[in-house]
Every structure is written in structure tokens, then in C-alpha cells.
Amino acid sequence: FVEAYVRFVLDNANLYKVMKGQPVSVIDRKPALQRAIHLSVRESARLFGDPNASAEENRRMVIKVLILLYGGISMFQEGMLGVSSEKALIAELQSMIP
């Protein structure tokens, strides 16, 4: 998931800007954007959620994963992370996410 997510973001930077730059009120009025975001969240929940955890705990885990990805990718794009390649970024993020 991490590799696919990072590659998608780096290969589709403009689309990713649209996805991450919209307030919920705008997303709710754009069904295609809403579906794309919900797909990402559902897949994160499937991969990183715990069937024995509460819905709130799983929601927080998904948010944690997405925040780590968002932050790591943003720092990489700004040259602030100190990794030399996309492959190194993916490895770094994978080591942080359970």
C-alpha cells in the first residue's frame, strides 16, 4: 500500500494536490473526488485496521497512516526529508507504518 500510494502521489502530483487541498464541504459536492478519497481510506482501514479494535481506534489508525504518508511525501517533495530517491522514501515510510 505504501509503495502504491507514494508512487501514485509522485506520478499524479496535480491530482493529489486537488485531493488533499479540498475542504470536506467541497469534497461532498464532487462525487468522483469523494470516491477516490474514500477508496484510499477504505483500503487503509482494510490494511491497517485491527478487527479486535473499536471503530474509533481503527479510524485513528487510518488517520495516523495517512498523516505519516502525507507528511513524509510533502517533506520529500520539499527536499526536507534527507532521503535521496523515491525508493528510499518508500523504504523509510514502510519502516514507520505497521
Beta strands, then each sheet from edge to edge (+ up, - down):
end
